[in-house]
Amino acid sequence: MQENDLLNEQDFPPAAPRLPEPQVRMVLLAQIGLMIFCSGIGVLLYLLVCALAGWDTTLALNADSPVAERWQVRLQLGLAHFFGFLVAGSVTVWIFYRGITQTRTGWPDYLQTRRWPRLTELLLGVLLMTVSLPLVLYSLNINQQLPLPEFFKMAGEQAEEALKGLLKMDNVAELMANLVIIALLPALGEELVFRGIVQQQLLRRIANPLVAILVSALVFSAAHFQFEGFIPRLLLGFLLGWLYWRTRNFWVPVVGHFFNNGIQVVGQYLYGKEMSTIDLEKEVQVPWEFAAISAFMVLVVMRLIGQTSKKQI
């Protein structure tokens, strides 16, 4: 693979005339503060609904939880993602970048959302997520063998039990709700915060784009507080960040993120309906040979994306 296929940022034309950007530290601190504040709003709304409905706010979801409790947790997660990521990220971008370009509203230029990507770009982004799956699963196998403090192990087990309960879907309504809560909202909100804000700001301070993308991926993985899956989430964050940087289009990593999460939801629904024999909740052992092939295919697809991005100019 030629280095230019990954790193040649000069291939892209200059954007609209821009005013001086805000300080990186100020943007990141504001983002953290707004995430805390907006998350608090989501929690208060959830507690208000629980009080009005007479729900138990201390429930612990598991695979045997009844339908009503599954819907309650979906509401909780939906509010958390909507306010903690989507609203907080949107407010941050609006505050600092609404007038950054002199000729028009600036925040779409900052996020690079004005242009809807071509079908080729979207398909290559999805293909990148697909071919990386064996490598991601192999990294999960490695991650699970690493020694972790007992607190992290217990937190991971609790999160796994809650996910099992959430992924128990009796009908299409639960499937669609999970696609929104597990795939759509994280794809929009997390890409907005971790790629649109954190990564974009780090790119202003770190000379090597790949290092900036790696650091933002580290933040992305750590922010989930599920350290038994830290390495695979780090890898996914890096690939999504690279997609955003290389295509200069916000929607490409959003679609890739949605696909990655959504395929797991749909796969588990099909397994529950006995339409698939693959149980995604069980641990999958991936041979290193498959992981090596996956890594090679990731590099091939990255090169294709790099070449396609050049042709878009």
C-alpha positions in Angstrom: 0.0 0.0 0.0 1.3 3.4 -0.9 1.5 5.9 2.0 -0.4 8.5 -0.1 -3.5 6.3 -0.1 -3.6 6.7 3.7 -2.1 10.1 4.4 -2.2 12.5 1.5 -4.3 15.2 3.0 -3.2 17.7 0.3 -5.4 15.9 -2.2 -8.5 17.8 -1.0 -9.4 21.4 -2.1 -9.5 24.2 0.4 -12.8 24.8 2.3 -14.7 28.1 2.4 -12.9 31.2 3.9 -12.7 30.6 7.7 -12.4 32.8 10.7 -9.9 31.9 13.5 -10.9 28.7 15.2 -11.5 28.5 19.0 -8.8 27.1 21.3 -8.7 23.3 21.3 -8.7 23.1 25.1 -11.8 25.4 25.3 -13.8 23.2 22.8 -12.9 19.9 24.6 -13.6 21.3 28.1 -16.9 22.7 26.9 -17.8 19.3 25.3 -17.1 17.5 28.6 -19.1 20.0 30.6 -22.0 19.8 28.2 -22.0 16.0 28.2 -22.2 16.0 32.0 -25.0 18.7 32.0 -27.0 17.1 29.2 -26.6 13.6 30.6 -28.1 15.1 33.9 -31.1 16.3 31.9 -31.6 12.8 30.5 -31.3 11.2 33.9 -33.9 13.7 35.4 -36.3 13.0 32.6 -35.9 9.3 33.1 -36.5 9.6 36.8 -39.6 11.7 36.1 -41.0 9.1 33.8 -40.3 6.4 36.3 -42.0 8.3 39.1 -45.1 8.9 36.9 -45.2 5.3 35.8 -44.4 3.8 39.1 -41.3 2.0 37.8 -38.4 0.7 39.8 -35.3 2.7 39.2 -32.9 0.1 40.6 -33.7 -2.8 38.3 -30.8 -4.8 36.9 -31.6 -6.1 33.4 -30.7 -9.7 32.5 -31.7 -12.4 30.0 -34.7 -13.4 32.1 -36.1 -9.9 32.6 -39.7 -9.4 31.5 -40.7 -7.3 28.5 -41.7 -4.2 30.5 -38.3 -4.0 32.1 -36.6 -4.3 28.7 -38.6 -1.3 27.4 -37.8 0.6 30.5 -34.0 0.1 30.0 -34.4 1.0 26.3 -36.0 4.3 27.4 -33.1 4.9 29.8 -30.4 4.2 27.2 -32.2 6.2 24.5 -32.4 9.3 26.7 -28.8 8.8 27.8 -27.5 8.6 24.2 -29.8 11.4 22.9 -28.9 14.0 25.6 -25.4 12.9 26.6 -24.0 12.6 23.0 -26.3 13.9 20.3 -27.6 17.0 22.1 -24.3 17.8 23.9 -22.3 17.4 20.7 -24.7 19.5 18.7 -24.6 22.3 21.2 -20.8 22.3 21.3 -20.5 22.5 17.5 -23.2 25.2 17.3 -21.5 27.3 20.0 -18.1 27.3 18.5 -18.6 26.8 14.8 -21.9 28.3 13.8 -20.2 31.3 12.2 -16.7 30.0 11.6 -17.0 30.4 7.8 -17.5 33.9 6.4 -19.8 33.1 3.5 -22.4 30.7 5.1 -23.4 28.9 8.3 -20.2 27.3 9.5 -21.0 24.2 11.5 -21.9 21.9 8.4 -18.5 22.8 7.0 -16.8 22.0 10.3 -18.6 18.6 10.5 -18.4 18.0 6.7 -22.0 17.2 6.4 -23.0 19.3 3.4 -22.2 16.7 0.8 -24.1 13.3 0.9 -21.5 10.7 0.0 -21.6 8.7 -3.1 -22.9 5.1 -3.0 -19.4 3.8 -3.7 -18.0 5.6 -0.6 -20.8 4.2 1.6 -20.4 0.7 0.3 -16.6 0.8 0.8 -17.1 2.0 4.3 -19.5 -0.9 5.0 -17.1 -3.3 3.4 -14.3 -2.0 5.6 -16.4 -2.8 8.7 -17.2 -6.2 7.3 -13.7 -7.4 6.4 -12.5 -6.1 9.8 -14.9 -8.3 11.8 -12.5 -11.4 12.2 -9.7 -9.1 13.2 -11.9 -7.3 15.7 -13.1 -10.6 17.2 -9.5 -11.9 17.4 -8.6 -8.8 19.3 -11.5 -9.4 21.6 -10.1 -12.9 22.3 -6.7 -11.3 23.2 -8.4 -8.7 25.4 -10.3 -11.3 27.4 -7.0 -13.0 28.3 -5.5 -9.9 29.8 -5.5 -9.6 33.6 -8.0 -6.9 34.8 -8.9 -5.6 38.2 -11.8 -7.4 39.8 -13.9 -4.2 39.6 -13.5 -4.0 35.8 -14.4 -7.7 35.5 -17.6 -7.3 37.5 -18.6 -4.2 35.6 -18.0 -6.0 32.3 -20.1 -9.0 33.5 -23.0 -6.7 34.6 -22.9 -4.9 31.2 -22.9 -8.2 29.4 -25.9 -9.4 31.4 -27.8 -6.2 30.6 -26.9 -6.5 26.9 -28.3 -10.1 26.9 -31.6 -8.9 28.3 -31.7 -6.0 25.8 -31.0 -8.2 22.9 -33.9 -10.5 23.8 -36.5 -9.5 21.2 -39.9 -11.1 20.9 -41.2 -9.1 18.0 -40.4 -6.6 15.3 -41.2 -3.7 17.5 -38.4 -4.6 19.9 -36.1 -5.2 16.9 -36.8 -1.7 15.6 -36.4 -0.1 19.0 -33.0 -1.8 19.4 -31.9 -0.6 16.0 -32.6 2.9 17.0 -31.1 2.7 20.5 -28.1 0.4 19.9 -27.3 1.4 16.3 -28.8 4.7 15.1 -28.4 6.9 18.2 -24.8 5.7 18.9 -23.9 6.1 15.2 -25.0 9.7 15.2 -24.1 10.8 18.7 -20.8 9.0 19.2 -19.5 9.9 15.7 -20.5 13.5 16.4 -18.6 13.6 19.8 -15.6 11.4 19.2 -15.0 12.0 15.5 -16.7 15.3 14.8 -15.3 17.0 17.9 -12.6 15.1 19.7 -10.8 13.9 16.6 -11.2 17.1 14.7 -9.7 19.1 17.6 -6.8 16.6 18.0 -6.0 16.9 14.3 -5.5 20.6 15.0 -2.8 19.9 17.6 -1.2 16.7 16.5 0.9 16.8 13.3 0.5 13.1 12.3 -3.1 12.5 11.4 -2.9 8.7 12.2 -1.6 9.6 15.7 -4.5 12.0 16.3 -7.0 9.3 15.0 -5.4 6.7 17.4 -5.7 9.1 20.4 -9.3 9.8 19.6 -10.0 6.1 19.3 -8.4 5.6 22.7 -10.8 8.2 24.2 -13.7 6.5 22.3 -12.9 3.1 23.7 -12.2 4.3 27.3 -15.4 6.3 27.4 -17.4 3.1 27.2 -16.0 1.9 30.6 -16.1 -1.7 29.4 -12.4 -2.7 29.5 -12.9 -6.4 28.6 -13.7 -5.0 25.1 -11.2 -2.1 25.1 -9.0 -3.4 22.3 -11.7 -4.3 19.7 -13.5 -1.0 20.4 -10.2 0.8 20.0 -9.7 -0.9 16.6 -13.2 0.0 15.5 -12.8 3.6 16.7 -9.6 3.9 14.6 -11.2 2.6 11.5 -14.2 4.9 11.9 -11.9 7.8 12.6 -9.8 7.0 9.5 -12.9 6.8 7.4 -14.0 10.3 8.6 -10.5 11.8 8.0 -9.9 10.1 4.6 -13.3 10.7 3.0 -13.8 14.1 4.7 -17.5 13.2 5.1 -19.3 12.8 8.4 -21.9 10.4 6.9 -19.5 7.7 5.9 -18.4 6.7 9.4 -22.0 7.2 10.6 -23.2 4.6 8.2 -20.3 2.3 9.0 -21.0 2.6 12.7 -24.7 2.0 12.2 -23.9 -1.1 10.1 -21.4 -2.5 12.7 -23.9 -2.2 15.5 -27.0 -2.9 13.5 -25.8 -6.2 12.1 -25.3 -7.5 15.6 -28.8 -6.6 16.6 -30.3 -8.1 13.5 -28.2 -11.2 13.8 -29.3 -11.8 17.4 -32.9 -11.3 16.4 -32.7 -13.9 13.7 -31.0 -16.3 16.1 -33.8 -15.8 18.6 -36.3 -16.6 15.8 -34.4 -19.7 14.8 -33.6 -18.1 11.5 -29.9 -18.2 12.1 -27.6 -20.7 13.9 -25.0 -18.1 15.0 -25.4 -16.9 18.6 -23.5 -13.6 18.7 -23.7 -13.6 22.5 -21.4 -16.6 22.8 -17.7 -16.2 22.7 -16.3 -16.7 19.2 -12.7 -18.0 18.9 -11.1 -16.7 15.7 -7.9 -18.5 14.4 -4.9 -16.2 13.9 -4.8 -17.1 10.2 -8.3 -15.6 9.8 -7.3 -12.5 11.7 -4.2 -12.1 9.4 -6.4 -12.4 6.3 -8.8 -9.9 7.8 -5.9 -7.4 8.5 -4.7 -7.8 4.9 -8.2 -7.2 3.6 -8.6 -4.1 5.8 -5.5 -2.6 4.2 -6.7 -3.4 0.7 -10.1 -1.8 1.3 -8.4 1.2 2.9 -6.4 1.6 -0.3 -9.5 1.4 -2.4 -11.1 4.1 -0.3 -8.1 6.3 -0.6 -8.1 5.9 -4.4 -11.9 6.6 -4.5 -11.5 9.7 -2.4 -8.9 11.1 -4.8 -11.4 10.6 -7.7 -14.1 12.6 -5.8 -12.0 15.8 -6.1 
